Amino acid sequence: MVTVIGHGYSGLPLAMLAVEAGHRVVGIDHDVARVEQLRRGESHADDVEASRLQAALESGRYRATTDYSGASGFEAAAITVPTPLRDRSPDLSFVRSAARELAPHVSLGSPVALESTTAAVRQYVVACSTNEEWRGTAPHVRHRNFSSWVDERYPHWKPTQITGDLVSEARQPEFFIYKRRSM
């Protein structure tokens, strides 16, 4: 099952592509009115005709919801929430919020991608710490271990924000936002 968080002009077309590729998709959006509209088969996105959305609903492979518990057991997730520019830098507050809500539903090896149409945001990567060998260790140790792991494998990433709750239970992953360094 694929989870797409944010069902605006980026998320809804991505969800439809996943359904058409044969995946079950849970579309999560915080906007109750938008979710109700989607459930009725009414598209708000120029790239998705109502007939395409209705076909996805009728297939039984697409479901829109405001409830993150629908993400439980996902195989892959995409965060496609707004990232407006503030003082020429992307506001990642919606990304942080989505990551916090998604965290309890992440399993080891479940990728989470950040999708955006904003060039400035495409420089960012959301990474999730789910390494089993670090479970049960103190939050600051898990953070240090994960940061070292990223530094070794992805030297072109620079940590910019910690999105996870470093005092959460060891069962929940921490999310980190990295910016690609200029090469």
C-alpha positions in Angstrom: 0.0 0.0 0.0 1.2 3.5 -0.9 0.4 6.5 1.3 0.3 10.0 -0.3 0.1 12.8 2.2 -1.3 16.0 0.8 -3.8 15.9 -2.0 -3.3 19.2 -3.7 -2.0 19.6 -7.3 1.0 17.4 -6.7 -0.4 14.7 -4.4 -3.6 13.8 -6.2 -2.0 13.2 -9.6 0.7 11.1 -7.9 -1.9 9.1 -6.1 -3.8 8.4 -9.4 -0.6 7.2 -11.0 0.0 4.8 -8.2 -3.5 3.5 -8.4 -3.2 3.1 -12.2 0.0 1.1 -11.6 -1.9 -1.3 -9.5 -1.2 -0.1 -6.0 -3.6 0.4 -3.2 -3.4 4.0 -2.2 -4.4 5.9 1.0 -4.6 9.6 0.3 -4.3 11.7 3.5 -5.1 15.4 3.6 -5.9 17.6 6.6 -8.6 19.5 4.7 -11.9 17.8 5.6 -13.8 19.5 2.8 -11.2 18.4 0.2 -11.3 14.8 1.5 -15.2 14.8 1.2 -14.9 16.2 -2.3 -12.5 13.4 -3.3 -14.7 10.7 -1.7 -17.5 12.0 -4.0 -15.3 11.6 -7.0 -14.9 15.4 -7.6 -11.4 16.4 -8.6 -10.0 19.9 -7.8 -6.8 19.3 -9.6 -6.4 20.3 -13.3 -4.3 17.3 -14.0 -6.9 14.8 -12.7 -10.3 14.6 -14.4 -13.3 13.5 -12.3 -13.7 10.4 -14.4 -10.1 9.3 -13.6 -10.7 9.9 -9.9 -14.1 8.0 -10.0 -12.4 5.1 -11.7 -9.8 5.0 -8.9 -12.5 5.0 -6.3 -14.5 2.3 -8.1 -11.5 0.1 -8.4 -11.4 -0.1 -4.6 -7.7 0.8 -4.7 -8.0 4.4 -3.6 -9.3 5.9 -0.4 -9.1 9.5 0.8 -9.0 10.3 4.6 -7.9 12.8 7.2 -6.8 10.0 9.5 -3.2 9.0 9.6 -4.0 5.6 11.0 -4.9 4.7 7.5 -1.2 4.8 6.7 -0.5 1.9 9.0 1.4 -0.8 7.2 2.4 1.3 4.2 5.1 0.1 1.8 6.1 3.5 0.6 4.9 7.1 1.4 5.2 10.4 -0.3 4.8 13.8 1.5 3.4 16.3 -1.0 2.3 19.1 1.3 2.7 22.8 0.6 6.1 24.3 1.0 5.6 28.1 0.5 8.6 30.3 0.2 9.3 32.7 3.1 12.2 35.1 2.7 13.4 33.1 -0.3 13.5 29.9 1.7 11.0 27.1 1.8 8.7 26.9 4.8 9.0 23.3 5.8 6.5 23.4 8.7 4.0 21.4 6.8 6.6 18.8 6.1 7.6 18.6 9.8 3.9 18.2 10.7 3.3 15.5 8.2 6.4 13.6 9.3 5.3 13.8 13.0 1.9 12.4 12.1 3.4 9.6 9.9 6.1 8.5 12.4 4.0 6.0 14.3 3.2 4.2 11.1 6.7 3.8 9.7 8.2 0.3 9.5 11.8 -0.6 9.0 12.6 -0.3 5.3 9.6 1.8 4.4 10.8 4.7 2.3 9.3 8.2 2.7 9.8 10.6 -0.2 9.4 14.4 -0.2 7.8 15.5 -3.5 7.5 19.2 -4.5 7.1 21.3 -7.6 9.2 24.1 -6.0 12.8 24.0 -7.2 14.0 25.2 -3.8 12.3 22.3 -2.0 13.7 19.7 -4.4 17.0 20.4 -2.8 15.7 18.8 0.4 15.5 15.2 1.5 13.4 13.7 4.3 15.3 10.8 5.9 13.9 8.4 8.5 15.9 6.7 11.2 14.5 3.2 11.6 17.6 1.1 12.2 16.7 -1.8 14.5 20.1 -2.0 16.1 19.7 1.5 17.5 16.3 0.8 19.1 16.3 1.0 22.9 19.2 3.4 23.0 18.9 7.0 24.3 17.4 9.4 21.7 20.5 11.5 21.5 22.6 8.4 20.7 20.2 7.3 18.0 20.4 10.8 16.5 24.2 10.8 16.6 24.4 7.3 15.1 21.9 8.2 12.3 23.8 11.4 11.6 27.1 9.5 11.3 25.4 6.9 9.0 24.2 9.7 6.7 27.5 11.5 6.7 29.3 8.4 5.7 27.0 7.5 2.9 25.7 10.8 1.7 28.4 13.5 2.2 26.5 15.9 -0.1 23.6 16.1 2.4 23.7 18.7 5.1 21.3 18.4 8.1 19.1 21.4 8.4 16.2 20.4 10.6 15.4 17.6 13.0 11.7 16.8 12.4 11.4 13.9 14.8 10.7 14.1 18.5 14.1 13.1 20.1 12.4 12.3 23.3 9.8 9.9 21.8 9.6 6.2 22.5 12.3 4.1 20.8 9.6 2.4 18.7 9.0 5.6 16.7 11.5 6.8 14.1 12.9 10.2 14.0 12.7 12.2 10.8 15.4 14.5 9.6 15.4 17.1 6.8 18.6 17.4 4.8 19.5 19.9 2.2 21.7 18.9 -0.7 25.1 20.7 -0.5 26.2 22.6 -3.6 28.8 20.6 -5.4 
